[in-house]
Amino acid sequence: MLKIRLSMIGAKKRPIYKIVVADSRFPRDGRFIEKIGLFNPLLPKEKKERIKIETERVKHWLSKGAKPTLRVSRILGEVKIIQMPKPGNNPIKAVPKKERKKDGKEEPKKEAPKQEAKKEEPKKEEKKKEKK
């Protein structure tokens, strides 16, 4: 199955991605069929250099049955080659973790019973007395 996906190039903490057409069984940064663009996420969205795509080749591969990944489909939607995918809906993730706990949406973790810990402590004291 053909996929249009991102392949990472660039240095550590300075990612740049190639937009490639590859078989889904190939490794992410490994073998690919054709390079059809570049994506630099570090640049601001207003700059043209952020996304460089060969639109003719993208349309060609889409017609051949290649399926873009979710991230690539968003990139292609920004460039208006295909329709922008619908945004996901996870309202709990949008709320910071501290506020989630205050609202009571997240269950507090149960603590282990403390009785077991008390039983172990006298045993340790008895061993110390025997050694003296």
Secondary structure, DSSP 4 states (H G I P E B T S, - for coil): -EEEEEEEEEETTEEEEEEEEEETTS-TTS--SEEEEEE-TTS-TT-GGGEEE-HHHHHHHHHHT-EE-HHHHHHHHHTTSSPPPPPP--HHHHS-HHHHHHHT-SPPPPPPPSHHHHHHHHHHHHHHHHH-
